[in-house]
Amino acid sequence: MRLVLDTNVVASALLWGGMPQGLLQAGREKRAELFTSTLLLAELTEILGRRKFNLKISASLMSVDQLVDRYAQLSALVRPEPISGIAPDPDDDAVIGTALAAKADLIVTGDRLLLSVLEHESIRIVRVGVALQALAMA
């Protein structure tokens, strides 16, 4: 199964573990193919660099760049398809464009606005739990 993980899911997996970490584990175990783009990696770097995450970053014993590199090594890099006006938040069009370029089955996110799109060109937009269920059934 081909997945594009929104940056909120990746940040959660890297800093807190839990269900989102199961998606990274599926990538490590080759039960899922993870895809990202330079735009999404830059956004992840920006998010993890926020002051509110300093304690979690310190506790990880890794730098922001090391965490992002660790995720990048799990993911295949694609160039997003240029799209606009699909998602209510224009920044989320990069996630959809990445998924289109990756020929993804699912976009996994916790973002309510992006979830409101539901599907675009046969790519379903789902929460972490739904993605984990789909992987279990694959």
PASEBA-1860 file (N, C-alpha, C; in nm, 3 decimals):
! residues 138
1> MRLVLDTN> 0.085/-0.117/0.000/0.000/0.000/0.000/0.089/0.123/0.000 ~ 0.054/0.219/-0.083/0.132/0.340/-0.101/0.069/0.453/-0.018 ~ 0.149/0.513/0.072/0.099/0.613/0.164/0.178/0.743/0.157 ~ 0.106/0.854/0.167/0.167/0.984/0.193/0.118/1.026/0.330 ~ 0.212/1.047/0.421/0.179/1.090/0.556/0.191/1.241/0.565 ~ 0.085/1.305/0.612/0.089/1.449/0.635/0.191/1.476/0.746 ~ 0.244/1.595/0.748/0.350/1.627/0.845/0.302/1.616/0.989 ~ 0.174/1.640/1.016/0.126/1.627/1.154/0.134/1.482/1.201
9> VVASALLW> 0.113/1.388/1.112/0.122/1.246/1.146/0.268/1.207/1.168 ~ 0.357/1.255/1.083/0.498/1.222/1.097/0.554/1.281/1.226 ~ 0.522/1.407/1.254/0.570/1.470/1.377/0.520/1.393/1.500 ~ 0.396/1.355/1.498/0.340/1.278/1.609/0.412/1.144/1.625 ~ 0.438/1.077/1.514/0.507/0.948/1.518/0.648/0.964/1.575 ~ 0.719/1.066/1.531/0.858/1.085/1.572/0.870/1.129/1.718 ~ 0.774/1.210/1.765/0.786/1.268/1.899/0.707/1.193/2.006 ~ 0.596/1.132/1.968/0.511/1.068/2.068/0.492/0.918/2.047
17> GGMPQGLL> 0.516/0.870/1.927/0.497/0.727/1.900/0.351/0.695/1.877 ~ 0.298/0.601/1.952/0.158/0.564/1.941/0.120/0.510/1.805 ~ -0.007/0.526/1.771/-0.057/0.474/1.644/0.017/0.528/1.522 ~ 0.050/0.658/1.517/0.125/0.707/1.400/0.259/0.635/1.380 ~ 0.322/0.596/1.489/0.449/0.525/1.478/0.430/0.390/1.409 ~ 0.309/0.333/1.420/0.279/0.209/1.351/0.290/0.222/1.200 ~ 0.262/0.341/1.148/0.276/0.364/1.004/0.423/0.366/0.963 ~ 0.507/0.428/1.047/0.651/0.427/1.017/0.705/0.285/1.026
25> QAGREKRA> 0.657/0.209/1.124/0.699/0.070/1.138/0.658/-0.012/1.015 ~ 0.538/0.014/0.964/0.493/-0.056/0.842/0.586/-0.024/0.726 ~ 0.635/0.099/0.719/0.732/0.136/0.616/0.864/0.062/0.635 ~ 0.911/0.054/0.759/1.036/-0.018/0.787/1.025/-0.165/0.749 ~ 0.908/-0.222/0.776/0.885/-0.365/0.751/0.841/-0.394/0.608 ~ 0.836/-0.289/0.524/0.798/-0.301/0.382/0.653/-0.348/0.365 ~ 0.569/-0.328/0.467/0.426/-0.355/0.454/0.355/-0.236/0.392 ~ 0.423/-0.123/0.386/0.371/-0.002/0.323/0.488/0.069/0.256
33> ELFTSTLL> 0.457/0.140/0.149/0.555/0.226/0.083/0.519/0.369/0.121 ~ 0.615/0.439/0.181/0.593/0.577/0.224/0.656/0.671/0.122 ~ 0.584/0.779/0.094/0.631/0.879/-0.003/0.624/1.017/0.058 ~ 0.717/1.101/0.018/0.719/1.239/0.064/0.777/1.326/-0.048 ~ 0.789/1.454/-0.020/0.845/1.550/-0.116/0.933/1.648/-0.040 ~ 1.014/1.722/-0.113/1.098/1.823/-0.047/1.011/1.926/0.023 ~ 0.896/1.958/-0.034/0.804/2.053/0.032/0.757/2.001/0.167 ~ 0.720/1.873/0.172/0.672/1.816/0.298/0.785/1.800/0.399
41> LAELTEIL> 0.905/1.766/0.351/1.019/1.755/0.443/1.056/1.892/0.500 ~ 1.047/1.997/0.418/1.074/2.133/0.467/0.969/2.174/0.571 ~ 0.844/2.139/0.546/0.739/2.170/0.642/0.761/2.093/0.773 ~ 0.802/1.967/0.763/0.830/1.888/0.882/0.944/1.950/0.963 ~ 1.048/1.995/0.894/1.160/2.061/0.961/1.112/2.186/1.034 ~ 1.028/2.263/0.969/0.975/2.386/1.031/0.890/2.352/1.153 ~ 0.805/2.254/1.142/0.716/2.216/1.253/0.798/2.167/1.372 ~ 0.891/2.075/1.347/0.971/2.020/1.456/1.062/2.125/1.520
49> GRRKFNLK> 1.093/2.230/1.445/1.177/2.338/1.497/1.102/2.436/1.584 ~ 0.972/2.421/1.598/0.894/2.513/1.681/0.933/2.497/1.828 ~ 0.936/2.608/1.895/0.978/2.611/2.035/0.898/2.516/2.124 ~ 0.770/2.501/2.096/0.685/2.417/2.181/0.728/2.270/2.181 ~ 0.811/2.230/2.083/0.858/2.092/2.075/1.000/2.072/2.129 ~ 1.060/2.179/2.182/1.200/2.170/2.227/1.224/2.057/2.326 ~ 1.135/2.040/2.425/1.155/1.934/2.524/1.148/1.796/2.461 ~ 1.052/1.776/2.373/1.038/1.646/2.306/1.159/1.618/2.216
57> ISASLMSV> 1.206/1.719/2.147/1.324/1.703/2.062/1.444/1.667/2.148 ~ 1.464/1.738/2.258/1.575/1.709/2.349/1.566/1.567/2.402 ~ 1.447/1.525/2.441/1.427/1.391/2.496/1.456/1.282/2.392 ~ 1.441/1.314/2.265/1.466/1.215/2.160/1.616/1.188/2.142 ~ 1.699/1.276/2.198/1.845/1.268/2.184/1.890/1.282/2.039 ~ 1.804/1.343/1.958/1.837/1.369/1.818/1.806/1.515/1.788 ~ 1.869/1.566/1.683/1.838/1.702/1.638/1.717/1.696/1.546 ~ 1.661/1.811/1.517/1.551/1.819/1.421/1.596/1.760/1.287
65> DQLVDRYA> 1.714/1.798/1.241/1.763/1.748/1.112/1.779/1.596/1.114 ~ 1.826/1.540/1.224/1.841/1.394/1.234/1.705/1.324/1.228 ~ 1.605/1.380/1.296/1.471/1.322/1.293/1.413/1.326/1.152 ~ 1.429/1.441/1.086/1.378/1.455/0.949/1.452/1.360/0.856 ~ 1.583/1.350/0.871/1.662/1.257/0.788/1.618/1.113/0.810 ~ 1.589/1.079/0.933/1.545/0.942/0.964/1.415/0.911/0.889 ~ 1.323/1.008/0.889/1.198/0.987/0.815/1.223/0.984/0.665 ~ 1.309/1.073/0.617/1.338/1.078/0.473/1.396/0.946/0.424
73> QLSALVRP> 1.474/0.878/0.507/1.533/0.750/0.467/1.427/0.641/0.454 ~ 1.317/0.655/0.525/1.207/0.558/0.517/1.118/0.582/0.396 ~ 1.127/0.700/0.338/1.033/0.744/0.235/1.099/0.761/0.100 ~ 1.022/0.738/-0.003/1.067/0.769/-0.138/1.029/0.913/-0.169 ~ 1.120/0.984/-0.230/1.098/1.126/-0.262/1.037/1.139/-0.401 ~ 0.929/1.216/-0.410/0.865/1.245/-0.538/0.850/1.395/-0.554 ~ 0.833/1.437/-0.677/0.807/1.579/-0.706/0.656/1.596/-0.715 ~ 0.597/1.680/-0.629/0.451/1.695/-0.627/0.396/1.743/-0.761
81> EPISGIAP> 0.279/1.690/-0.794/0.205/1.742/-0.909/0.160/1.884/-0.876 ~ 0.171/1.977/-0.969/0.127/2.115/-0.941/-0.027/2.123/-0.943 ~ -0.085/2.141/-0.828/-0.230/2.155/-0.819/-0.262/2.273/-0.727 ~ -0.382/2.325/-0.739/-0.427/2.429/-0.646/-0.579/2.428/-0.639 ~ -0.628/2.472/-0.526/-0.772/2.485/-0.507/-0.844/2.356/-0.474 ~ -0.772/2.250/-0.442/-0.837/2.124/-0.408/-0.872/2.122/-0.260 ~ -0.777/2.157/-0.176/-0.797/2.156/-0.031/-0.842/2.293/0.018 ~ -0.921/2.297/0.127/-0.962/2.426/0.183/-0.842/2.513/0.225
89> DPDDDAVI> -0.736/2.449/0.275/-0.613/2.519/0.311/-0.515/2.501/0.195 ~ -0.475/2.608/0.128/-0.386/2.596/0.012/-0.257/2.519/0.042 ~ -0.207/2.524/0.165/-0.085/2.451/0.201/-0.105/2.300/0.186 ~ -0.228/2.253/0.202/-0.256/2.109/0.191/-0.255/2.059/0.048 ~ -0.259/2.150/-0.049/-0.249/2.107/-0.188/-0.115/2.039/-0.216 ~ -0.009/2.077/-0.140/0.121/2.011/-0.156/0.113/1.864/-0.114 ~ 0.033/1.835/-0.013/0.016/1.696/0.031/-0.056/1.616/-0.078 ~ -0.161/1.674/-0.132/-0.237/1.607/-0.238/-0.151/1.592/-0.363
97> GTALAAKA> -0.076/1.696/-0.398/0.013/1.689/-0.514/0.121/1.582/-0.497 ~ 0.172/1.567/-0.375/0.269/1.462/-0.346/0.206/1.325/-0.364 ~ 0.084/1.310/-0.314/0.013/1.182/-0.327/-0.015/1.148/-0.473 ~ -0.050/1.247/-0.552/-0.074/1.223/-0.695/0.054/1.175/-0.763 ~ 0.165/1.242/-0.733/0.294/1.203/-0.794/0.336/1.064/-0.750 ~ 0.302/1.027/-0.627/0.339/0.896/-0.572/0.243/0.786/-0.615 ~ 0.132/0.825/-0.679/0.027/0.728/-0.711/-0.015/0.655/-0.583 ~ -0.033/0.735/-0.477/-0.065/0.683/-0.344/-0.206/0.626/-0.338
105> DLIVTGDR> -0.223/0.533/-0.248/-0.356/0.479/-0.218/-0.425/0.566/-0.114 ~ -0.345/0.614/-0.016/-0.401/0.691/0.095/-0.312/0.810/0.128 ~ -0.377/0.919/0.169/-0.313/1.029/0.240/-0.358/1.012/0.384 ~ -0.262/1.013/0.477/-0.294/0.994/0.618/-0.268/1.125/0.691 ~ -0.372/1.175/0.758/-0.363/1.305/0.823/-0.453/1.312/0.946 ~ -0.424/1.409/1.029/-0.511/1.442/1.141/-0.574/1.579/1.120 ~ -0.545/1.641/1.008/-0.591/1.776/0.975/-0.738/1.772/0.931 ~ -0.825/1.835/1.009/-0.969/1.833/0.979/-1.002/1.891/0.842
113> LLLSVLEH> -0.935/1.999/0.804/-0.964/2.059/0.674/-0.925/1.965/0.559 ~ -0.809/1.903/0.571/-0.767/1.809/0.467/-0.858/1.686/0.467 ~ -0.896/1.638/0.584/-0.988/1.524/0.593/-1.122/1.554/0.527 ~ -1.162/1.680/0.525/-1.290/1.718/0.466/-1.294/1.694/0.315 ~ -1.177/1.682/0.251/-1.172/1.656/0.108/-1.218/1.512/0.078 ~ -1.192/1.420/0.170/-1.231/1.278/0.163/-1.153/1.197/0.060 ~ -1.149/1.245/-0.064/-1.084/1.170/-0.172/-1.055/1.265/-0.288 ~ -0.944/1.236/-0.356/-0.912/1.311/-0.478/-0.847/1.215/-0.575
121> ESIRIVRV> -0.905/1.203/-0.693/-0.855/1.114/-0.798/-0.823/0.974/-0.743 ~ -0.918/0.918/-0.673/-0.911/0.783/-0.617/-0.813/0.768/-0.500 ~ -0.758/0.877/-0.452/-0.671/0.872/-0.334/-0.757/0.911/-0.213 ~ -0.778/0.816/-0.123/-0.858/0.843/-0.004/-0.775/0.920/0.098 ~ -0.841/1.010/0.169/-0.776/1.090/0.273/-0.836/1.046/0.406 ~ -0.751/0.985/0.490/-0.800/0.916/0.608/-0.718/0.950/0.732 ~ -0.775/0.915/0.848/-0.705/0.925/0.976/-0.611/0.806/0.993 ~ -0.525/0.815/1.092/-0.425/0.712/1.120/-0.491/0.575/1.143
129> GVALQALA> -0.594/0.571/1.224/-0.659/0.444/1.257/-0.713/0.374/1.135 ~ -0.771/0.448/1.042/-0.825/0.390/0.919/-0.711/0.334/0.834 ~ -0.599/0.407/0.827/-0.483/0.360/0.750/-0.427/0.231/0.810 ~ -0.418/0.225/0.943/-0.368/0.104/1.007/-0.460/-0.014/0.981 ~ -0.590/0.009/0.983/-0.686/-0.098/0.950/-0.667/-0.145/0.807 ~ -0.651/-0.051/0.715/-0.633/-0.087/0.574/-0.504/-0.170/0.557 ~ -0.400/-0.135/0.628/-0.275/-0.211/0.621/-0.294/-0.352/0.677 ~ -0.369/-0.363/0.783/-0.393/-0.494/0.845/-0.472/-0.585/0.752
137> MA> -0.555/-0.526/0.667/-0.640/-0.604/0.577/-0.571/-0.632/0.443 ~ -0.461/-0.562/0.416/-0.392/-0.577/0.287/-0.312/-0.707/0.279
END
